[in-house]
Amino acid sequence: MNEKKIITSPFHDDTIKSLKAGEMVYLSGVVYTGRDAAHKRMCESLKAGMPMPFDFQGAAIYYAGPCPPKPGKPIGSVGPTTSGRMDLYAPALMDKGLKVMIGKGLRDTEVKNSIVKHGGIYFAAIGGAAA
């Protein structure tokens, strides 16, 4: 039986290097959420020399989108969204220190190369888990 592995943000190179493909990992600490529109705004801000909304060093971002809320609730369940929509922006954010990305689906070659270059990791989330 696999042992439960708990890692805490911000994430460091030695922690990421200790992970093995297929391993069940539990994340603790701050994990930011964002979709393609947020990624686009952050990259536009980077190009304009503006400050980022959070420190990217060792940060994790969950590619997530909310479902419609139930009556009387402020938000619906928040589940993983397709990571490929962030592929255009991920390398620039990794250049600024982003280490961990969580989402569903495949990543393009440029993102994979950036993950290797920066010692990052992509966690595959299970679609529908939030519901």
C-alpha positions in Angstrom: 0.0 0.0 0.0 1.3 3.5 -0.9 2.2 5.7 2.0 0.5 9.1 2.2 2.8 11.9 1.3 2.0 15.4 2.5 3.8 18.4 1.0 3.4 22.0 2.0 3.6 25.2 0.0 5.7 27.1 -0.8 7.3 24.2 -2.7 11.0 23.7 -2.8 13.2 21.9 -5.3 14.1 19.1 -2.9 10.5 18.4 -2.1 9.5 18.3 -5.8 12.5 16.1 -6.7 11.4 13.6 -4.0 8.1 12.9 -5.7 7.5 9.9 -8.0 5.1 9.5 -10.9 1.9 7.9 -9.8 2.4 8.8 -6.1 -0.6 10.0 -4.1 0.2 13.4 -2.8 -1.7 15.6 -0.4 -1.1 19.3 -0.6 -1.2 21.6 2.4 -0.7 25.4 2.6 -1.7 28.1 0.2 -2.8 27.0 -3.3 -4.0 29.8 -5.6 -6.7 29.3 -8.2 -7.0 30.8 -11.7 -8.2 30.2 -15.2 -7.1 31.5 -18.6 -8.5 35.0 -18.1 -6.5 35.4 -14.9 -3.4 34.0 -16.5 -3.7 36.4 -19.4 -4.1 39.4 -17.0 -1.0 38.3 -15.0 1.1 37.9 -18.1 0.0 41.3 -19.4 0.9 42.8 -16.0 4.3 41.1 -16.2 5.0 42.6 -19.6 3.9 46.0 -18.3 6.3 45.7 -15.3 3.4 45.7 -12.8 3.5 43.8 -9.5 2.0 40.3 -9.4 -1.0 39.6 -7.2 1.1 37.0 -5.2 4.7 35.9 -4.8 5.3 33.1 -7.4 8.4 31.7 -5.7 7.5 28.0 -5.0 3.8 28.8 -5.5 1.1 26.4 -6.7 -1.9 27.3 -8.9 -5.0 25.2 -9.3 -6.6 25.6 -12.7 -10.1 25.8 -11.5 -13.5 27.0 -12.4 -16.7 27.3 -10.3 -20.0 25.7 -11.1 -23.1 27.7 -10.7 -24.1 28.2 -7.0 -27.0 26.4 -5.4 -29.7 28.8 -4.2 -28.4 30.9 -1.3 -24.8 30.0 -1.8 -22.1 32.4 -3.0 -20.3 29.9 -5.2 -20.8 26.4 -6.6 -18.3 23.6 -6.4 -14.9 24.5 -7.8 -13.4 21.8 -9.9 -10.4 21.4 -12.2 -10.5 22.9 -15.6 -8.6 22.0 -18.8 -4.9 22.9 -18.3 -4.2 23.4 -22.0 -6.0 26.8 -21.9 -3.2 28.0 -19.7 -0.3 26.6 -21.8 0.2 30.0 -23.5 0.9 31.6 -20.1 2.5 28.9 -17.9 6.1 29.3 -19.1 6.2 33.0 -18.3 4.8 32.4 -14.8 7.2 29.6 -14.2 10.0 32.0 -15.2 8.8 34.0 -12.2 9.0 31.1 -9.8 5.7 29.2 -10.2 6.5 25.5 -9.3 3.3 23.6 -9.1 0.3 23.5 -11.5 -2.8 21.4 -10.9 -5.4 20.7 -13.5 -6.7 18.2 -16.0 -5.6 17.2 -19.4 -2.4 17.2 -21.4 0.2 20.0 -21.6 2.0 21.2 -24.7 5.7 20.7 -25.4 6.7 24.2 -24.3 5.1 23.8 -20.9 6.7 20.4 -20.5 10.1 21.9 -21.3 9.5 24.7 -18.9 8.5 22.3 -16.1 11.8 20.4 -16.6 13.8 23.7 -16.9 12.4 25.1 -13.7 12.1 21.9 -11.7 8.3 22.2 -11.5 5.5 19.7 -11.4 2.1 19.2 -12.9 -0.5 17.4 -10.8 -3.3 15.8 -12.7 -6.7 16.4 -11.0 -9.7 14.2 -11.4 -12.5 15.9 -13.3 -15.8 15.9 -11.5 -14.2 15.5 -8.0 -15.4 18.8 -6.8 -19.0 18.0 -7.5 
